[in-house]
Amino acid sequence: MEKKSRRGLLTKGAVAAVAATGAAMLGKGNEAQAQPKLEKRSPYPAPNPPVARPMYSRAVAYGNMLFLSGVGAHYFGTIEEHTKTVLDEISKNLIDAGSSLQKCLKVSVFLNDLGDYNAMNAVYRSYDWGPVPPVRSTVAPASGIPGNSLVEIDVIAYI
């Protein structure tokens, strides 16, 4: 049995590769000569008009930490409907980022009216936050919530 050296295999492989590349280049050279040359460069279509840079990100990850911006419900409805809409959207955003409600560490709830606290809590309790629920703050800003939402919630979770 003939013993093949690694160097011999590499050399033979390199020679074969050069031969194949040279043959391919010869073929391509002939094709390139057959195509008409463009006398004028054609620019790509103009890009869409610039869009204003967003003021904030929907979510930002730093290491295994995930920060989700506030989510509100911007339609006419009850506090229960708004809370469900917001928590469903937060849950979807967390899952999209590789996390979940069970991985939330901190929840901040902003209520348009502190009188909605108990009704919001009834909906909030119906979600699975895991065996150790996140810490939470609930406030009612004096000037309300932008966009006429009855509730806005942001979270910090891990991935």
C-alpha positions in Angstrom: 0.0 0.0 0.0 1.4 3.3 -1.1 1.7 5.9 1.7 0.5 9.3 0.6 1.9 12.4 2.2 -0.3 15.3 3.2 2.0 17.6 1.3 1.6 15.5 -1.9 -2.2 15.5 -1.5 -2.3 19.3 -1.0 0.0 19.9 -4.0 -2.1 17.7 -6.3 -5.3 19.4 -5.0 -3.8 22.9 -5.6 -2.8 21.9 -9.1 -6.3 20.6 -9.8 -7.9 23.7 -8.4 -5.7 26.0 -10.5 -6.5 24.0 -13.6 -10.2 24.1 -13.0 -10.1 27.8 -12.2 -8.0 28.6 -15.3 -10.5 26.6 -17.5 -13.4 28.4 -15.9 -11.7 31.8 -16.4 -11.0 31.1 -20.1 -14.7 30.3 -20.6 -15.8 33.4 -18.8 -13.4 35.6 -20.6 -15.0 34.6 -23.9 -18.5 35.2 -22.6 -17.5 38.6 -21.3 -16.1 39.6 -24.7 -19.4 38.6 -26.4 -21.5 40.9 -24.2 -21.9 44.5 -25.3 -20.2 47.1 -23.2 -22.2 49.7 -21.5 -21.0 53.2 -22.4 -22.9 54.9 -19.6 -23.3 53.9 -16.0 -26.9 53.4 -14.8 -27.6 54.4 -11.2 -29.8 52.3 -9.0 -33.3 53.7 -8.4 -33.2 56.5 -5.8 -33.8 55.3 -2.3 -37.0 56.1 -0.5 -37.2 59.5 1.0 -35.5 59.6 4.4 -37.8 58.7 7.3 -37.4 60.6 10.6 -35.3 58.6 13.0 -37.4 57.0 15.7 -37.2 58.6 19.2 -37.0 55.2 21.0 -36.7 51.5 20.4 -39.4 49.0 20.9 -36.9 46.7 22.7 -33.3 46.8 23.6 -31.2 43.9 24.8 -28.0 44.3 26.8 -26.3 40.9 27.4 -29.1 38.7 28.6 -31.2 41.7 29.8 -34.2 42.8 27.7 -35.8 46.2 28.1 -39.3 46.7 26.5 -40.6 50.2 25.9 -44.1 51.1 27.2 -47.0 49.6 25.4 -50.4 51.3 25.4 -53.8 50.6 23.8 -54.8 53.5 21.6 -58.5 53.0 21.0 -61.8 53.6 22.9 -62.4 50.8 25.3 -62.5 49.8 29.0 -59.5 49.4 31.3 -60.0 45.7 31.2 -59.8 45.7 27.3 -56.8 48.0 27.3 -55.0 45.9 29.9 -55.5 42.7 28.0 -54.4 44.3 24.7 -51.3 45.7 26.3 -50.3 42.5 28.1 -51.0 40.4 25.0 -48.7 42.8 23.0 -46.0 42.7 25.7 -46.2 38.9 25.8 -45.8 38.7 22.0 -42.9 41.1 22.0 -41.1 39.1 24.8 -41.6 35.9 22.9 -40.3 37.5 19.7 -37.1 38.5 21.6 -36.6 35.1 23.1 -38.1 35.8 26.5 -41.6 35.5 28.2 -43.8 36.9 30.9 -42.3 34.3 33.2 -38.9 35.9 32.7 -40.0 39.4 33.7 -38.0 41.0 36.5 -39.6 44.4 36.7 -43.0 45.8 35.5 -44.0 49.4 35.5 -47.7 50.2 35.1 -48.9 53.7 34.3 -52.7 54.2 34.7 -54.5 57.1 33.3 -56.8 57.0 36.4 -55.8 55.4 39.6 -59.4 54.5 40.1 -58.8 51.8 37.5 -56.3 50.0 39.7 -58.5 47.1 40.9 -59.9 46.4 37.4 -56.4 46.5 35.9 -55.2 44.1 38.6 -58.0 41.7 37.8 -56.8 41.3 34.3 -53.1 41.4 35.3 -53.6 38.5 37.7 -55.0 36.3 34.9 -51.6 36.2 33.2 -48.9 33.6 34.1 -46.0 35.5 35.5 -44.3 32.4 36.8 -43.8 31.1 40.4 -41.9 34.3 41.4 -43.8 37.3 40.0 -41.8 40.4 38.9 -41.5 43.4 41.1 -43.9 46.1 40.0 -44.6 49.8 40.3 -48.0 51.3 39.5 -48.4 55.1 39.1 -51.0 57.5 37.7 -49.2 60.4 36.0 -50.8 63.7 36.7 -51.0 64.6 33.1 -52.3 61.2 31.8 -50.8 58.8 29.3 -49.9 59.9 25.7 -52.3 58.6 23.0 -55.3 58.5 25.3 -54.5 54.9 26.5 -56.0 54.0 29.8 -52.9 52.0 30.7 -49.3 51.8 29.6 -46.9 49.1 30.7 -43.2 48.6 30.2 -41.0 45.6 31.4 -37.5 44.5 32.1 -36.9 40.8 31.5 -34.1 38.4 30.8 -33.5 36.3 27.8 
